[in-house]
Amino acid sequence: MSETDVTSKARMRCREIMTSSVKTATRDMTLQQVAVLMRDGDMGSIPVIEDGKLVGIVTDRDIVVRSIAGGKGADSQAGDAMTGEIFSVRPDDFVFEAIRLMGDKQVRRIPVVDESGGLAGIIAMADVALEMEDEREIAETLEEISSGSSFWSKK
């Protein structure tokens, strides 16, 4: 890969690689309904939207660990299982900001939100890997995120 190619990829914006057609849930949906969305869409997380704004994310882990293991049933609401602390980027942020957040927060997906807090899309590790497959450092970083060791805390 030439130096020009590397520089252009380093300047890539989140809007260029995000998935913009994202299935979403609401707080009042049951965990079973959310799980069906995950199964049918072959995804491990669903953003939760309220009044057009992103308010949380429900992951398959949230369903199992927070809810089922805690004694809640499939009829519990998504709002009770969701993670409300959201780490996000904006459409015009550099992709490296999304990668940095993934490493820092040990997450595999980063929502992309607009200025009003609405969900514009989502970036998954796979999106980054597909766009930047030739960059060894990016691949190694994504591998470390997946393994749970924090790339960003290394000295």
C-alpha positions in Angstrom: 0.0 0.0 0.0 1.4 3.4 -1.0 1.9 6.2 1.4 -0.9 8.1 -0.3 -3.3 5.2 0.2 -2.4 5.0 3.9 -2.9 8.8 4.3 -6.3 8.7 2.5 -7.5 5.8 4.8 -6.2 7.7 7.8 -8.5 10.6 6.8 -11.6 8.5 6.2 -14.7 9.7 8.0 -17.1 7.5 10.0 -19.9 8.3 7.5 -17.9 6.5 4.8 -17.8 3.1 6.5 -20.8 3.1 8.8 -23.9 0.9 8.3 -26.7 3.4 8.0 -29.7 1.0 7.8 -29.7 -0.2 11.5 -32.5 -2.1 13.1 -33.5 -0.6 16.4 -35.5 -1.4 19.5 -37.5 0.6 22.0 -37.3 0.5 25.8 -40.7 -1.2 26.0 -39.9 -4.1 23.6 -39.5 -7.5 25.3 -36.2 -9.2 25.5 -37.7 -11.9 23.3 -38.6 -9.4 20.6 -35.1 -7.9 20.8 -33.5 -11.4 20.6 -35.6 -12.2 17.5 -34.3 -9.0 15.8 -30.8 -10.1 16.7 -31.3 -13.6 15.4 -33.0 -12.5 12.2 -30.4 -9.8 11.5 -27.5 -11.9 12.6 -26.2 -9.2 15.0 -25.1 -9.1 18.6 -26.5 -5.7 19.6 -29.5 -3.5 18.9 -29.5 0.3 19.5 -32.4 1.5 21.7 -34.2 4.6 20.4 -36.7 6.9 22.3 -38.2 10.0 20.7 -35.8 9.7 17.8 -32.7 9.7 20.0 -30.3 7.0 20.9 -30.7 6.1 24.6 -28.9 2.8 24.9 -27.8 -0.5 23.4 -28.9 -4.0 24.2 -26.3 -6.7 23.5 -26.7 -10.4 23.5 -24.5 -10.4 26.6 -26.9 -7.9 28.3 -29.8 -10.2 27.7 -28.0 -13.3 29.1 -25.9 -11.8 32.0 -28.0 -8.8 33.1 -31.4 -10.3 32.6 -31.6 -14.1 32.4 -28.8 -14.8 34.9 -30.4 -12.2 37.2 -33.7 -14.1 37.1 -35.6 -12.0 34.6 -37.6 -13.6 31.9 -37.9 -13.2 28.1 -40.9 -10.9 28.7 -38.7 -8.3 30.6 -38.3 -5.0 28.8 -35.3 -4.0 26.8 -35.0 -0.8 28.9 -34.2 -2.9 31.9 -31.4 -4.8 30.2 -29.8 -2.1 28.0 -26.6 -0.4 28.6 -27.3 3.3 29.0 -23.8 4.6 28.9 -23.2 5.2 25.2 -19.8 5.8 23.6 -20.4 7.3 20.1 -18.9 9.2 17.3 -20.3 11.7 14.8 -20.6 11.1 11.0 -17.7 13.5 10.2 -15.3 12.2 12.9 -12.3 10.3 11.6 -12.6 6.5 11.6 -9.6 6.4 13.9 -11.7 8.0 16.6 -14.1 5.1 16.4 -11.2 2.7 16.6 -9.8 4.5 19.6 -13.1 4.3 21.4 -13.4 0.6 20.6 -10.0 0.0 22.1 -10.5 2.3 25.1 -14.0 1.0 26.0 -13.5 -2.6 24.9 -16.5 -2.6 22.6 -17.0 -4.0 19.2 -19.5 -1.5 17.9 -19.7 2.2 18.0 -23.0 4.1 17.2 -22.7 7.1 15.0 -25.0 9.9 16.1 -25.9 13.2 14.5 -25.8 16.6 16.3 -29.4 16.1 17.7 -28.5 12.7 19.2 -30.3 10.7 16.5 -28.8 7.5 15.3 -27.1 8.0 11.9 -25.5 4.5 11.8 -23.2 2.1 13.5 -19.6 1.0 12.9 -18.6 -2.5 13.8 -15.0 -3.9 14.0 -15.8 -5.8 10.8 -16.5 -2.5 8.9 -13.1 -1.1 9.9 -11.4 -4.4 9.1 -12.9 -4.5 5.6 -12.0 -0.9 4.8 -8.5 -1.1 6.1 -7.6 -4.8 5.6 -4.1 -4.0 4.4 -3.0 -2.0 7.5 -1.3 -4.3 9.9 -1.6 -2.0 12.9 -5.3 -1.7 12.5 -5.7 -5.5 12.2 -3.6 -6.0 15.3 -5.6 -3.4 17.2 -8.9 -5.0 16.3 -7.5 -8.4 17.4 -6.5 -7.0 20.7 -10.0 -5.4 21.2 -11.5 -8.8 20.5 -9.2 -10.6 22.9 -9.9 -8.1 25.7 -6.4 -6.7 26.2 -6.3 -2.9 25.9 -4.1 -1.6 23.1 -4.5 1.9 24.4 -3.1 1.2 27.8 0.1 -0.2 26.5 3.2 2.0 27.1 
